[in-house]
Amino acid sequence: MTNIFAKEDFRPLLSSLTADPAQKSPPPKKARKSKRHYRAIFISDTHLGTKTARADLLHDFLKSVTCDQLYLVGDIVDGWRLKKTWYWDTLHNDIIRRVLKMAKTGTKVTYVPGNHDEGLRDFTGHDMAGVILERDAIYTDLDGKQYWVLHGDEFDGVVKYAKWLAHVGDWAYTLLLNLNTTFNAVRRALGLPYWSLSAYLKHKVKNAVEYIGKFEEAVADEARRRGMDGVICGHIHHAEIRSFGGITYMNDGDWVESCTALVEHSQGGFEIIYYAKEVAHEEAIRAERKKLANDKEKQRIRARKKAPIPKATITEPAE
């Protein structure tokens, strides 16, 4: 297998492992909510090393949760971008540190590389600072059902049979993500919440919708052939939980468009967490509360202005 990573491509990752912890981003000043605990969390397609990675939301999400098992289901570090021009800021460092801290404090962390970080597939079976690298994995849920865990690029004919064409597609997709970034910068300036233009356009294009459907069915069929109860994957940036003839197909989505994670609750049962929507909802509530508080203050000010000014009372001195 050709290793897509050169030694210098690991510079940002290595620096994050060796940097002085005192140089980390200062902790947020606002009080944080109690952390949510899950039996397992699955995330993929974070594409660290690119400007389009939603590292801010991913870092905030990882700090807001704890779990027994964490699965990194591929395309965590974007080797395709790192080979050309990499972008690695403090938040990217903090995400790596956060994952390593989770591994150190009892969370079982499994890393299943994808096509954008396929160089790490050469290290299958290795322990990287508490993170176990695997080509694929089997996850057993609370009810004893077994799920095949893989990135999913093995089922993408473009990537498998014409890698140069996949890189052309990646270039066009990067342009779409950059447009998405600009689009949301304008929305923020207008006081509007995050909304993924790129995800909306992708899911409205007929060919993209047909491809997603064929991909999901092909992965589910292979899981059935392997005797699994279901499959958990990433790759196509489309979070989903659905059934194909008794086989449960689950995709954890991405962290460049929709910002989603797949979780199994402590009491059992899977759910897709739409974190960007959660944050947007919380921001909308805070904005509404602030507006109500401002309105009440304005009403109090108007009431004071309308209130009659009491006349001065002059008391005659006693004779």
C-alpha positions in Angstrom: 0.0 0.0 0.0 1.3 3.4 -0.9 1.6 5.6 2.2 0.1 9.0 1.4 1.8 10.6 4.4 5.4 11.9 4.2 7.2 12.4 7.5 6.7 16.1 7.4 2.9 15.6 7.1 2.9 14.5 10.7 4.3 17.9 11.9 1.0 19.3 13.2 0.0 16.0 14.9 3.4 15.5 16.5 3.5 19.1 17.7 0.1 18.6 19.4 1.5 15.6 21.3 4.7 17.3 22.4 3.5 20.9 23.0 3.6 22.4 26.5 0.1 21.9 28.0 0.4 25.4 29.4 0.2 26.7 25.9 -3.4 25.4 25.4 -6.3 27.7 24.7 -7.5 29.4 27.8 -10.6 27.7 29.3 -14.0 29.4 28.5 -15.1 31.8 31.2 -18.8 30.8 31.0 -20.0 28.1 33.4 -20.3 24.7 31.7 -23.2 22.3 31.9 -22.8 18.9 33.5 -21.3 16.4 31.0 -23.5 13.9 29.2 -22.3 10.3 29.5 -22.7 7.7 26.7 -21.8 4.0 26.4 -20.2 4.7 23.1 -19.6 7.7 20.8 -18.7 7.4 17.0 -17.4 10.4 15.1 -15.7 10.6 11.7 -14.8 13.0 8.9 -13.5 15.7 11.1 -10.9 16.6 8.5 -8.5 18.2 10.9 -5.7 20.1 9.0 -8.2 22.0 6.9 -9.8 25.4 7.5 -13.3 23.9 6.8 -13.1 21.6 9.8 -15.5 22.8 12.5 -12.9 22.4 15.2 -14.6 24.9 17.4 -17.8 22.8 17.6 -16.0 19.5 17.8 -13.8 20.6 20.7 -16.8 22.0 22.5 -18.7 18.7 21.9 -15.8 16.5 23.2 -15.5 18.6 26.3 -19.3 18.3 27.0 -19.3 14.5 27.0 -17.8 11.4 28.5 -18.1 7.8 27.3 -16.9 4.2 27.9 -15.8 3.8 24.2 -14.9 6.3 21.6 -14.6 5.3 17.9 -12.8 7.6 15.4 -14.3 6.3 12.2 -11.8 7.7 9.6 -10.8 11.0 8.0 -9.9 12.4 11.3 -6.8 14.1 10.0 -7.0 15.1 6.3 -3.8 13.8 4.7 -4.9 14.9 1.2 -4.9 18.5 2.4 -1.8 18.1 4.5 0.2 17.0 1.5 -0.5 20.4 -0.2 -1.1 23.1 2.3 -2.0 22.3 5.9 -3.9 24.4 8.4 -3.4 23.5 12.0 -4.3 25.9 14.8 -4.5 25.7 18.6 -8.0 24.2 18.5 -6.8 21.3 16.4 -4.1 20.7 19.0 -6.7 20.8 21.8 -8.9 18.2 20.0 -6.0 15.8 19.8 -5.1 16.4 23.5 -8.7 15.9 24.5 -8.9 12.5 22.8 -5.6 11.5 24.4 -6.9 12.6 27.8 -10.0 10.5 27.3 -7.9 7.5 26.5 -5.7 8.2 29.5 -8.7 8.5 31.9 -10.4 5.2 31.0 -12.1 5.6 27.7 -11.3 2.9 25.2 -10.4 4.8 22.0 -10.4 3.0 18.6 -9.2 4.7 15.5 -10.3 3.2 12.1 -8.6 5.3 9.4 -10.3 6.4 6.2 -9.2 7.3 2.8 -8.0 10.8 3.8 -5.8 9.4 6.5 -5.1 6.0 4.9 -1.4 6.2 5.7 -2.3 5.2 9.2 -3.7 1.9 8.0 -0.1 0.7 7.8 0.0 0.9 11.6 -3.0 -1.4 12.2 -2.9 -3.0 15.6 -0.5 -0.4 17.0 -1.2 1.6 20.2 -0.7 5.3 19.6 -0.6 7.0 23.1 -3.6 4.9 24.2 -5.4 5.1 20.8 -5.7 1.6 19.1 -5.4 1.7 15.3 -7.6 -0.9 13.5 -8.4 -1.5 9.8 -12.0 -2.1 10.9 -13.7 -3.2 14.2 -16.7 -5.0 15.7 -18.8 -3.1 18.3 -21.1 -5.0 20.6 -24.0 -3.0 21.9 -25.8 -3.3 25.3 -28.2 -5.9 23.9 -25.4 -8.0 22.6 -25.9 -7.1 18.9 -22.7 -6.8 16.8 -21.9 -4.0 14.4 -19.2 -3.9 11.8 -17.3 -0.6 12.1 -15.5 0.8 9.1 -14.9 4.1 7.4 -16.7 3.1 4.1 -14.4 4.3 1.3 -14.0 0.6 0.3 -17.5 0.9 -1.2 -16.8 4.1 -3.1 -16.0 3.0 -6.7 -14.4 6.3 -7.5 -11.9 6.1 -4.7 -11.3 2.4 -5.2 -10.7 2.3 -8.9 -9.8 5.9 -9.9 -8.0 7.6 -7.1 -6.9 10.6 -9.2 -10.6 11.3 -10.0 -11.4 11.2 -6.3 -8.8 13.9 -5.7 -10.5 16.0 -8.4 -13.8 15.5 -6.6 -12.2 16.4 -3.3 -10.9 19.7 -4.8 -14.4 20.6 -6.0 -15.9 19.6 -2.7 -13.4 21.8 -0.8 -14.5 24.8 -2.9 -18.1 24.0 -1.9 -17.1 23.9 1.8 -15.3 27.2 1.4 -18.5 28.7 0.0 -20.3 27.2 3.0 -17.9 29.0 5.4 -18.4 32.4 3.6 -22.2 31.8 3.6 -22.3 31.1 7.3 -20.1 34.1 8.1 -22.8 36.3 6.4 -25.5 34.5 8.4 -23.6 35.2 11.7 -23.3 38.9 10.8 -27.1 38.9 10.3 -27.6 37.2 13.7 -28.7 33.9 12.1 -27.7 30.4 13.3 -25.4 28.0 11.4 -26.9 26.2 8.5 -25.0 23.9 6.1 -25.4 25.1 2.5 -23.1 22.4 1.2 -25.1 19.6 2.8 -28.4 21.1 1.5 -27.1 21.3 -2.1 -25.5 17.8 -1.9 -28.8 16.2 -0.7 -30.8 18.1 -3.4 -28.7 16.8 -6.3 -30.3 13.7 -7.8 -27.0 11.9 -8.5 -25.8 12.5 -5.0 -29.0 11.2 -3.5 -28.9 8.1 -5.7 -25.2 7.5 -4.7 -26.0 7.7 -1.0 -28.8 5.2 -1.3 -26.6 2.7 -3.3 -23.7 3.2 -0.8 -25.9 2.5 2.2 -27.4 -0.6 0.6 -24.0 -2.0 -0.4 -22.5 -1.6 3.0 -25.6 -3.2 4.7 -25.4 -6.1 2.3 -21.7 -6.8 3.2 -22.6 -6.5 6.9 -25.2 -9.2 6.3 -22.8 -11.4 4.5 -20.4 -11.1 7.5 -23.1 -12.2 9.9 -23.4 -8.8 11.6 -26.5 -7.3 13.0 -25.6 -3.9 11.6 -22.9 -1.6 10.4 -21.5 1.8 11.5 -19.6 3.9 9.1 -18.8 7.4 7.9 -17.3 8.7 4.6 -20.3 10.1 2.8 -21.0 13.0 5.2 -24.6 11.9 5.7 -25.8 10.9 9.2 -28.4 8.3 9.1 -30.0 5.4 11.0 -32.1 3.0 8.9 -32.8 -0.7 8.3 -32.1 -2.8 5.2 -33.9 -6.1 5.5 -33.2 -6.5 9.2 -29.6 -5.0 9.0 -29.3 -1.8 10.9 -27.2 0.8 8.9 -25.8 3.7 10.9 -23.7 6.6 9.6 -22.2 9.1 12.1 -22.0 12.0 9.6 -19.2 14.6 9.7 -17.7 17.7 11.3 -17.3 19.9 8.2 -21.0 20.3 7.2 -23.6 19.0 9.7 -21.5 18.4 12.8 -23.0 15.1 13.9 -22.1 12.1 16.1 -23.6 8.7 16.6 -24.0 7.6 20.3 -25.3 4.6 22.2 -26.9 5.7 25.4 -25.9 4.1 28.7 -29.2 2.4 29.0 -29.0 1.2 25.3 -30.4 2.6 22.1 -28.6 4.6 19.4 -29.1 8.3 18.5 -27.6 10.8 16.1 -26.5 14.0 17.9 -26.9 17.0 15.7 -24.6 19.2 17.6 -24.6 22.3 15.4 -28.4 22.3 15.6 -28.2 22.0 19.4 -25.8 24.9 19.7 -28.0 27.0 17.3 -31.0 26.2 19.4 -29.3 27.2 22.6 -28.0 30.4 21.0 -31.6 31.2 19.9 -32.9 30.7 23.4 -30.2 32.9 24.9 -30.9 35.6 22.3 -34.7 35.4 23.0 -34.1 35.7 26.8 -31.8 38.6 26.2 -34.4 40.3 24.0 -37.1 39.7 26.6 -34.8 41.1 29.3 -34.0 44.2 27.2 -37.7 44.7 26.5 -38.6 44.5 30.2 -35.9 47.0 30.9 -37.2 49.3 28.2 -40.7 49.0 29.7 -39.4 50.0 33.1 -37.6 53.0 31.7 -40.7 54.1 29.8 -42.8 53.6 32.9 -40.5 55.8 35.0 -40.6 58.5 32.3 -44.4 58.5 32.2 -44.8 58.4 36.0 -45.8 61.9 37.4 -43.1 63.7 39.2 -44.2 64.3 42.8 -44.6 67.9 43.8 -42.2 69.2 46.4 -43.7 69.6 49.8 -42.8 72.7 51.8 -43.1 72.4 55.5 -43.6 75.7 57.3 -41.4 76.2 60.3 -43.3 75.9 63.6 -43.7 79.3 65.4 
